[in-house]
């Protein structure tokens, strides 16, 4: 988008929609007293990392997701890095360009070559048909992303890897609590990797989870998270320090019982946004299959400026002028970023569909403690901005108090 056309909609003395700016995201956390009670035994024993609480978290997650193996790690990024190495991949990895750059980083860290695929215009997940067109003799794996927690077309991807003898890994950073046709995300492909950072539904502060049905893969990741040493002080893998601390595990353990309510609340907020905004021309919404569960880690809309009457950037700036923070998850796409441009040849790989998605994406505030009246006010403010711009007038707004945070809410660091 042209930044020169991104001036805020003028207010001409009108009150802002919100008296104070409220954050784009707040994590809902378990009571600190409960977390410290969980952590106390580890603290007193002096075993502060990768010990009993980590093992309990791994067992609880494996049971919840119905998987054989769960390995707790320091982050989703480190988990992806180790999974790709443990699988012994070489050559090219096909990955959506419309994703957070950490997905691509895991490929580059392993000396592999990313090949970018388009995402679908309805689900915004990677397109299996576009992936198939980019498979060559150099391809060794597909790294797909459950974008915003929306499950991928798993059967189509599984069919591709069977037919072409490839590996399938899912970046499930957004998807703890998601389900494909009723089956929890976590047990598909060769491995799935979750994030437990503050912007996610299951929060450990920092951390990640690798889930797999492959015992050898799980053992390799366990060794690699401990510098490659499986316990004999004789490293079998080139590993790193990717261990999870006991405090991170305690926080995640106490957060597990909150997941179902979080998913339900986020879906309710998403429905409210969609209902109010669906009358606007040029606004697209992410499509989720009726039998799937989307966590809505992010709630995003897509703007077609020729239809809406204003660009995505104009709308974002106008909302910020009303004290409503938004994000552009994920813009620019990987193939337009400095680190990844050299891997993209426009003459051989048309990613205009991805560029269309990324150029119009706008993520709105969504978190469990966000009151219904605030969600409605954000959506109505957005509508007034658009309608006023189309009519050539400044938006008329009624000030809305800043949403009150619950005692279990804290401001999150920005992240994917």
C-alpha atoms as one frame of an Amber mdcrd trajectory, in Angstrom:
protein
   0.000   0.000   0.000   1.104   3.562  -0.666   1.989   5.122   2.692   1.424
   8.609   1.218  -2.327   7.871   1.099  -2.480   6.806   4.734  -3.435  10.046
   6.468  -5.871   9.632   9.387  -9.509  10.570   8.911  -9.748  14.110  10.385
 -11.730  14.588  13.562 -12.470  18.333  13.340 -12.770  18.573  17.106 -14.899
  15.451  17.558 -14.240  13.301  20.617 -12.251  10.122  20.147 -14.134   6.848
  20.241 -12.096   5.723  23.267 -10.883   8.047  25.991  -7.568   6.205  26.323
  -5.708   3.895  24.017  -6.156   0.297  25.051  -3.716  -2.419  24.049  -4.120
  -4.648  21.049  -3.702  -7.698  23.267  -3.785  -8.733  26.960  -3.051 -12.300
  28.074  -5.495 -13.914  30.458  -3.353 -15.571  33.103  -4.039 -17.965  35.976
  -3.903 -16.541  39.483  -0.292 -15.879  40.472  -0.846 -17.536  43.854  -1.816
 -20.770  42.112   1.207 -20.588  39.820   3.573 -20.030  42.744   1.979 -22.905
  44.629   2.684 -25.105  41.614   6.241 -23.795  41.350   7.143 -23.985  45.033
   8.416 -27.570  45.044  10.744 -26.905  42.095  12.071 -23.751  43.730  12.735
 -25.487  47.030  14.444 -28.444  45.369  16.694 -26.222  43.288  15.716 -28.079
  40.092  14.706 -24.996  38.170  14.737 -26.141  34.560  13.641 -29.158  32.530
  12.590 -31.213  35.527   9.411 -32.536  37.168   7.019 -29.733  36.206   8.184
 -29.840  32.591   7.569 -33.605  32.539   4.093 -33.086  34.027   3.270 -30.473
  31.391   4.422 -32.779  28.612   2.271 -35.620  29.957  -0.785 -33.373  30.410
  -0.514 -31.965  26.885   0.021 -35.406  25.335  -3.106 -36.659  27.085  -5.178
 -33.631  26.099  -4.154 -33.780  22.445  -4.150 -37.558  22.142  -0.517 -37.769
  21.000   2.204 -40.230  21.951   4.966 -37.696  22.551   5.183 -34.089  23.692
   8.513 -32.310  24.182   8.583 -28.931  25.933  11.105 -26.477  24.499  12.147
 -22.852  24.878  10.055 -21.517  21.986   8.127 -22.498  18.902  11.027 -21.216
  16.815  13.579 -23.469  18.503  11.114 -26.351  18.272  10.770 -25.898  14.513
  14.541 -25.600  14.128  15.131 -28.876  15.960  12.327 -30.774  14.220  13.675
 -29.863  10.780  17.151 -30.984  11.835  15.914 -34.206  13.448  14.101 -35.175
  10.247  17.373 -34.987   8.298  15.950 -32.717   5.621  17.864 -31.338   2.681
  17.224 -29.124  -0.319  13.947 -27.230  -0.508  11.111 -26.763   1.971   7.795
 -25.429   0.688   6.299 -22.865   3.064   3.593 -20.198   2.848   4.949 -16.696
   2.370   1.975 -15.366   4.332   3.263 -16.195   7.810   5.411 -14.840  10.635
   9.101 -14.739   9.752  10.067 -17.237  12.465   8.538 -19.955  10.271  11.047
 -19.123   7.587  13.883 -18.622  10.064  13.710 -22.276  11.113  14.336 -23.243
   7.482  17.291 -20.917   7.028  18.886 -21.914  10.338  19.132 -25.454   8.969
  20.757 -24.388   5.717  17.627 -25.275   3.757  16.016 -23.331   0.933  12.489
 -21.914   1.342  10.161 -22.157  -1.630   7.171 -19.882  -1.160   3.601 -20.963
  -1.837   0.433 -18.911  -2.101  -2.303 -18.963   0.503  -5.977 -19.498  -0.261
  -8.227 -16.463  -0.563 -10.881 -17.878   1.767  -9.115 -19.762   4.600  -5.846
 -17.766   4.243  -3.969 -21.017   4.850  -1.402 -22.355   2.402  -2.860 -23.642
  -0.861  -2.283 -27.394  -1.424  -2.696 -26.986  -5.182  -0.065 -24.240  -5.287
   2.245 -26.385  -3.161   1.879 -29.266  -5.616   2.875 -27.030  -8.532   6.136
 -26.207  -6.727   7.269 -29.707  -5.765  10.516 -30.704  -7.492  13.150 -33.379
  -7.032  14.811 -31.004  -4.534  11.752 -30.813  -2.265  12.056 -32.706   1.013
   9.218 -31.313   3.144   6.174 -29.082   3.474   6.049 -26.681   6.407   2.424
 -25.538   6.727   0.889 -23.019   9.149  -2.486 -23.118  10.920  -2.900 -19.378
  10.397  -4.468 -17.574  13.374  -5.446 -21.035  14.649  -7.500 -21.976  11.563
  -6.751 -25.642  10.726  -5.143 -26.300   7.351  -6.577 -28.622   4.712  -4.841
 -31.531   6.401  -6.041 -34.416   4.161  -4.880 -32.588   1.027  -1.454 -31.951
   2.528  -1.152 -35.523   3.795  -2.038 -36.759   0.320   0.728 -34.668  -1.207
   3.432 -35.929   1.143   2.381 -39.557   0.661   2.393 -39.244  -3.119   5.720
 -37.406  -3.297   7.417 -39.108  -0.300   7.910 -35.891   1.662   7.825 -34.885
   5.316   5.012 -32.741   6.716   5.513 -30.335   9.611   2.936 -27.924  10.987
   3.764 -24.577  12.527   0.939 -24.665  15.068   2.080 -21.558  16.953  -1.468
 -20.153  16.955  -3.345 -23.406  17.254  -3.321 -24.755  20.812  -7.036 -25.360
  21.293  -7.820 -25.733  17.570  -9.357 -28.891  16.140  -9.708 -30.406  12.662
 -13.089 -32.158  12.289 -13.201 -32.517  16.055  -9.680 -33.925  16.441  -7.261
 -31.655  18.342  -4.486 -30.045  16.361  -1.221 -31.613  17.507  -1.362 -35.128
  16.125  -1.042 -34.440  12.399   1.927 -34.715  10.073   5.360 -35.786  11.261
   5.281 -33.134  13.986   3.386 -30.047  15.096   5.008 -27.210  17.015   3.138
 -24.814  19.337   4.074 -21.459  20.840   3.408 -20.581  24.490   4.417 -16.912
  24.300   2.235 -14.192  25.878   0.167 -13.589  22.728  -1.081 -17.198  22.642
  -3.987 -18.896  24.413  -1.757 -21.224  26.431   0.841 -18.963  28.032   4.107
 -20.042  29.627   5.764 -16.621  29.409   8.086 -18.078  26.805   8.087 -21.638
  25.565   7.002 -24.110  22.941   5.754 -27.668  22.530   6.680 -30.279  19.938
   4.086 -33.033  19.499   4.617 -36.151  17.409   3.820 -39.818  17.104   7.419
 -40.592  16.134   9.439 -41.851  19.119  12.791 -41.374  17.357  11.916 -37.802
  16.417  10.827 -37.022  19.987  14.047 -38.498  21.388  16.129 -36.435  18.971
  14.373 -33.204  19.970  14.803 -34.063  23.666  18.527 -34.459  23.101  18.863
 -31.367  20.946  17.104 -29.123  23.469  19.915 -30.110  25.885  22.846 -29.219
  23.589  22.413 -32.534  21.749  23.255 -34.599  24.823  20.833 -37.419  25.659
  22.456 -37.944  29.076  25.835 -39.600  28.505  27.796 -36.356  28.121  28.477
 -37.436  24.568  26.337 -35.328  22.177  24.741 -37.240  19.329  23.215 -34.128
  17.757  24.340 -30.575  17.142  21.925 -29.095  19.651  21.393 -25.918  21.615
  20.037 -24.797  24.946  16.313 -24.934  24.223  15.116 -26.183  27.598  11.970
 -24.952  29.326  12.236 -23.659  32.886  10.122 -25.079  35.682   8.422 -21.709
  36.220   7.353 -21.597  32.573   5.959 -25.102  32.963   4.108 -24.147  36.174
   2.470 -21.196  34.423   1.411 -23.381  31.482   0.122 -26.165  33.746  -2.150
 -23.736  35.568  -3.226 -22.256  32.237  -4.321 -25.541  30.673  -7.762 -25.608
  32.389  -8.506 -22.147  30.945  -8.108 -23.126  27.286 -11.645 -24.251  26.446
 -13.191 -21.089  27.889 -10.655 -18.949  26.038 -11.458 -20.596  22.710 -15.177
 -20.172  23.320 -14.803 -16.502  24.248 -12.619 -15.690  21.253 -15.075 -17.359
  18.901 -17.857 -15.280  20.431 -15.867 -12.072  19.890 -15.090 -13.121  16.303
 -18.793 -13.706  15.622 -19.655 -10.259  16.970 -17.041  -8.541  14.826 -18.122
 -10.446  11.713 -21.815  -9.767  12.254 -21.300  -6.013  12.564 -18.712  -5.637
   9.808 -20.223  -7.994   7.219 -22.324  -5.210   5.702 -19.219  -3.275   4.611
 -18.281  -3.715   0.945 -14.731  -4.841   0.330 -14.260  -6.564   3.703 -13.334
 -10.261   3.675 -13.286 -12.640   6.633 -11.264 -15.786   7.253 -13.305 -18.881
   6.446 -13.290 -21.744   8.950 -14.979 -25.055   8.161 -18.126 -25.546  10.234
 -16.736 -28.775  11.729 -13.373 -27.235  12.665 -12.377 -25.146  15.672 -10.394
 -21.951  15.152  -8.715 -20.462  18.224  -8.784 -16.961  16.711  -5.423 -16.223
  18.215  -5.866 -13.220  15.935  -9.050 -11.874  14.412  -8.227 -10.315  11.068
 -10.194  -8.771   8.262  -9.081  -8.181   4.691  -9.612  -4.846   2.967 -10.106
  -4.375  -0.788  -9.624  -0.590  -1.060 -11.325  -0.229  -4.441 -14.526  -1.551
  -2.864 -14.236  -0.150   0.655 -13.277   3.350  -0.394 -10.102   3.516   1.701
  -6.881   1.577   2.051  -5.948  -0.772   4.860  -3.347   1.723   6.085  -5.817
   4.608   6.036  -8.221   2.546   8.111  -5.512   1.459  10.566  -4.378   5.062
  11.082  -7.941   6.277  11.485  -8.616   3.599  14.119  -5.429   4.531  15.954
  -6.651   8.125  15.928  -9.661   6.766  17.831  -7.309   4.999  20.299  -7.880
   1.550  18.754  -4.645  -0.377  18.168  -4.459  -2.789  15.238  -1.748  -4.959
  13.648  -0.952  -6.096  10.118  -0.462  -9.839  10.667   1.386 -10.640   8.403
   2.687  -7.792   6.279   4.913  -7.756   4.356   4.935 -11.452   3.412   8.207
 -13.353   3.669   9.167 -13.095   0.004   9.115  -9.287   0.228  11.329  -9.122
   3.338  15.024  -8.315   3.092  16.205 -11.675   4.397  14.068 -13.696   1.990
  13.927 -11.713  -1.258  16.851 -13.614  -2.734  14.843 -16.851  -2.537  12.016
 -15.502  -4.683  12.060 -15.230  -8.468   8.898 -13.364  -9.582   9.310 -14.640
 -13.128   9.051 -18.268 -11.953   6.825 -17.972  -8.904   3.726 -15.799  -9.070
   2.850 -14.780  -5.513   0.388 -12.039  -6.425  -2.342 -13.871  -4.509  -0.229
 -13.753  -1.353   0.537 -10.089  -1.964  -3.168  -9.344  -2.331  -3.842 -10.974
   1.041  -0.953  -9.338   2.871  -1.626  -5.875   1.414  -5.156  -5.883   2.797
  -4.830  -7.655   6.149  -5.783  -5.869   9.370  -5.971  -7.550  12.777  -8.370
  -6.156  15.372  -8.106  -6.432  19.168  -9.211  -9.802  20.519  -8.623 -11.214
  23.999 -10.769 -12.935  26.570 -11.173 -10.003  28.974 -12.353  -7.654  26.215
 -15.957  -6.754  27.168 -18.776  -7.198  24.658 -19.528  -3.479  24.699 -15.910
  -2.717  23.764 -15.938  -5.222  20.905 -19.142  -3.665  19.595 -17.698  -0.161
  19.994 -14.559  -1.086  18.029 -16.626  -2.567  15.202 -19.072   0.344  15.124
 -16.193   2.837  15.163 -14.651   1.055  12.190 -17.972   1.213  10.330 -18.385
   4.933  11.098 -14.871   5.655   9.843 -15.538   3.859   6.562 -18.975   5.389
   6.039 -17.728   8.874   6.896 -14.832   8.545   4.468 -17.207   7.417   1.735
 -19.493  10.362   2.507 -16.578  12.796   2.757 -17.325  13.635   6.402 -15.496
  13.300   9.696 -16.729  10.418  11.867 -19.142  11.215  14.661 -18.305   9.187
  17.734 -19.367   8.785  21.317 -16.497   8.408  23.801 -16.191   4.919  25.238
 -14.401   4.283  28.528 -11.213   2.275  28.486 -11.995  -1.441  29.013 -11.324
  -2.612  32.518  -8.723  -5.384  32.801  -9.484  -8.315  35.046  -7.026  -9.108
  37.815  -5.735 -12.043  35.764  -4.934  -9.872  32.730  -1.552  -8.347  31.984
  -0.216  -6.505  28.971   1.567  -8.789  26.521   4.725  -8.246  24.581   4.188
  -7.949  20.866   4.771 -11.060  18.814   3.274 -13.171  16.137
